[in-house]
Amino acid sequence: MKNTVLTTLILLSCFVATGQKLSKNKKAIIASVENHKNELIRISDSIWALAETAFNEKGSSKILADYAEKNGLKVTRGVADIPTAFTATYGSGKPVISILGEFDALPGISQKTTPVKEPYKEGAAGHGCGHNMFGTSSLGAAIAIKELMDAGEIKGTVKFLGTPAEEKYFAKVWMVKAGLWDDVDVNISWHPSAGIEADVQSGLSLIDFIVEFYGQTAHASADPWNGKSASDALELYTTGINYYREHILPSSRIHYHIQDGGQVVNVVPDYAKLWVRVRDPKRKIMLPTYERVKEMAEGAAIMADVDYKISLVSGIYETLVNRSGGEIMQANLELLGPITYTEEETAFGKAIQKATGKPEVGMDSKIYPLKETEETPGGGSTDVGDVSWNVPNINLGVTVAPKDTPWHSWAVVACGGMSIGHKGMVYAAKAMGMTMLDLFENPKMVTKVKEEFKTRKGDEVYEPMIDGPAPINGN
């Protein structure tokens, strides 16, 4: 009785906030998410506490897959030869609507659910991008659709994809290559954010590679002339990269992380290693920059008189925007209206902002008009881009942290394990479920979304930027 009353109040608040009328089936989506809410929060919090990094998400993957199975979806584990990747499907026939679920954490940012920096486990990982909520919310939406299918209200196939290693290695690229979206008509995705929006912006394409230098050891004082320093080559290479930054487009980015620069000070090191990443909003611009940066590694090796090796790790496309899909999502956000927060949640948000040096303005969950799509957006990268070049993608951002919160930080971890994050997760499940429902009920919407996808993709032929199997063991 209590759940029924609560759901009725939530439905009434949606109606009052927007002045629009929810259909019977959209009310059912909201009711389903509310009915599963406590379990979804439990799952999200369990994944938050596990905080497993790329390709190590055994517990997180199992929790989600088990819950999908418990709710009647057909689960296939270890897809694309990745132990923590899985699919959970239900229904038959067209349309086939898929939804993404991520669940990997970031190393070194463990945090308690407090608005001051305080590790949950010293030195451990944390969900600084909110992926504990990502996969959980998407599964909640898929289950809501499954229940409408059981009720005979809609027909087709819903397909949840458990996608690991988004923060490192980008597992969706191998999953795309394995054909897991070949039968899909439209894909749905979301990402935790500091605001609510139907996301019609692209991301940055990127490519990751390892550069290794091989020299000759010698005593660093007694006979350094007999040595060939791999770390000299590394320093020359990074110096070259840093000078090159001035001469690339402002939209491009080059990052590197030194992984081995020698072991002791009195030995000329014979080995050095660094991880390099090149990005740009356009893959066609990123690739020539990548080629130039690779050539610079050869130049550094020549100057230091050492050998070198370049190994491709992974690469991803920019996201192919679909504004037709964004308009469908936008309409559902306007139906749902903004998230409301308690005084305690607002105070928590302001405390987070104070601790991170941001204006103490609290939470932002307003529903703004659909934005124009920028030609060269900033921001980050995601392997959702590779999915979006193979099937139309509709993306969503939902508030799970205060405005201007630094992402990939302890502050997001703190919010993701308490009620601010829980509210955003539940809201996202409703918005995605309602958008999926629109696609199941309206074939013309599916056609329009697919037509825009074909137009935007044009003659571009998708080629995955990977070489060999996924690096499950980090190699």
C-alpha positions, 0 to 999 in steps of 0.5 A, spaced: 500 500 500 505 504 501 509 503 495 502 504 491 501 511 494 508 513 493 508 511 486 501 515 485 504 521 488 510 521 484 506 520 478 502 526 480 508 531 481 510 529 474 503 531 471 503 538 475 510 540 474 510 539 466 502 540 465 503 534 460 499 527 460 503 521 462 500 515 458 498 509 461 504 505 459 509 511 461 505 510 468 507 503 468 514 504 467 515 509 472 511 504 477 516 499 475 522 503 477 519 505 483 517 498 485 524 496 484 528 502 487 530 499 493 533 493 490 536 498 485 539 502 490 542 496 494 545 493 487 548 500 486 551 501 493 554 494 492 558 496 486 560 502 489 563 499 495 566 493 490 569 499 486 572 494 481 577 497 475 577 495 468 576 488 466 577 486 474 569 487 475 567 480 477 563 481 482 560 487 479 558 484 473 555 478 477 551 482 481 548 485 475 547 479 471 544 475 477 539 480 478 537 480 470 536 473 470 532 473 477 527 478 473 526 473 467 531 476 462 536 471 458 543 472 460 549 470 456 556 471 460 563 472 457 561 475 451 566 477 446 571 473 450 571 478 455 569 475 462 566 481 465 561 482 459 554 480 458 548 481 455 541 480 458 535 480 453 528 479 453 522 478 447 522 477 440 522 480 433 523 487 431 524 493 434 530 491 437 532 496 442 539 496 446 541 499 452 548 500 455 550 498 462 557 500 465 560 498 472 568 499 472 571 504 477 577 509 477 584 507 481 586 511 487 580 515 489 576 511 494 571 515 498 566 515 504 559 518 503 562 524 506 563 531 503 570 532 505 575 528 502 576 521 506 578 514 503 573 509 504 579 504 503 586 507 503 589 507 496 583 503 493 579 505 487 572 509 487 566 510 482 569 517 480 564 517 474 558 514 477 558 507 473 555 504 479 549 507 478 550 507 470 549 499 469 544 499 475 539 504 472 540 501 465 538 495 468 532 498 471 529 501 465 530 494 461 526 490 466 521 496 466 520 494 458 520 487 460 514 487 464 510 491 459 512 486 454 509 481 459 503 485 460 502 484 452 502 492 451 508 492 447 512 487 442 519 487 440 526 485 443 530 489 449 537 488 450 541 490 456 549 490 454 553 489 460 560 493 458 566 493 462 572 497 462 570 504 459 575 507 463 581 504 460 581 499 454 574 501 452 571 494 451 565 496 447 570 496 441 571 489 442 564 488 443 562 491 437 567 487 433 563 481 436 557 483 432 553 484 439 549 490 436 548 487 429 541 486 430 539 492 434 535 498 431 536 503 436 541 504 442 540 507 449 545 510 453 546 515 459 551 518 463 552 520 470 552 528 470 552 535 474 545 536 470 539 533 466 540 533 459 538 530 453 545 529 450 546 531 443 554 533 443 559 528 441 565 526 444 573 526 443 576 520 438 582 517 441 587 512 440 592 509 446 599 506 445 605 504 449 612 506 447 618 502 449 625 504 449 631 499 449 638 501 451 644 498 454 646 498 462 652 501 464 655 504 471 652 511 471 659 514 474 664 509 472 663 508 465 656 511 462 659 512 455 658 504 455 651 505 456 645 507 452 640 510 456 632 508 455 630 514 459 634 519 455 630 517 449 624 517 454 625 524 456 627 526 449 620 524 446 616 527 452 620 534 450 618 533 443 611 532 445 611 538 449 613 542 444 609 539 439 603 541 443 603 548 440 602 546 433 596 542 434 589 544 433 586 547 440 581 542 439 586 536 440 589 533 446 596 529 447 597 525 454 602 521 456 604 517 463 611 515 464 610 507 467 618 506 467 623 511 467 629 506 470 630 503 477 636 506 480 640 512 480 647 509 479 645 505 473 644 507 466 637 504 464 636 500 459 628 500 459 623 505 459 616 505 458 610 510 457 603 510 455 601 515 450 594 518 448 592 522 442 585 525 442 580 530 437 573 531 436 574 528 429 577 522 428 580 524 421 584 530 425 586 525 430 589 520 426 594 524 422 596 527 429 597 520 432 602 518 426 606 524 427 607 523 435 609 515 433 614 518 428 617 522 434 618 516 438 623 514 432 626 520 432 627 520 440 630 513 439 635 515 434 638 521 438 639 516 444 641 511 440 637 506 442 631 501 439 624 502 440 617 499 440 610 501 439 604 497 441 597 499 440 592 499 446 586 501 443 582 507 440 575 509 439 571 514 435 567 520 437 560 520 438 555 520 432 550 525 435 542 523 433 538 529 434 532 526 432 533 521 438 535 527 443 528 530 441 524 524 444 528 523 450 527 531 451 520 530 451 520 525 456 525 529 461 519 535 460 514 529 462 518 527 468 520 534 470 526 536 475 529 532 481 527 535 488 532 535 493 531 535 501 535 540 505 540 535 507 542 533 500 542 541 498 547 542 504 551 536 502 552 538 495 554 545 497 559 542 502 562 538 496 562 545 492 566 548 498 571 542 499 572 543 491 573 550 491 567 551 487 561 556 488 556 554 493 550 554 489 547 546 490 544 542 485 542 543 478 536 538 476 532 543 471 530 541 465 533 546 460 531 546 452 535 541 447 542 545 446 544 546 439 550 541 437 557 544 437 562 542 432 568 541 436 566 540 443 570 539 449 570 534 454 572 527 454 571 520 450 567 514 451 567 507 447 559 509 446 562 512 440 564 506 437 557 503 438 554 510 435 557 509 429 554 502 428 547 503 430 543 510 432 544 512 439 540 516 444 544 519 450 542 522 456 545 525 462 542 526 469 544 529 475 548 525 480 553 530 483 552 538 485 554 543 479 561 544 477 563 538 481 570 535 479 569 529 475 573 523 476 574 525 483 573 523 490 567 528 490 563 524 485 564 518 489 561 521 495 555 523 492 554 516 488 554 512 494 548 516 497 541 519 496 543 524 491 546 519 487 540 514 488 535 519 486 539 521 479 540 513 478 532 512 479 530 518 475 535 516 469 531 509 469 525 512 468 527 517 463 530 511 459 525 506 460 520 512 457 524 513 451 525 506 449 517 505 450 516 511 445 521 507 440 517 500 441 510 504 440 512 508 434 515 505 428 515 512 425 520 514 431 525 508 429 525 510 422 526 517 423 532 516 428 535 511 423 534 515 417 538 521 421 544 516 423 545 514 415 545 521 413 550 523 419 554 517 418 554 518 410 560 514 406 564 513 413 566 505 413 567 504 421 574 500 422 575 498 429 582 501 432 584 495 435 589 489 434 588 483 437 584 480 443 582 485 449 587 486 454 584 482 459 590 481 464 592 488 462 598 486 457 
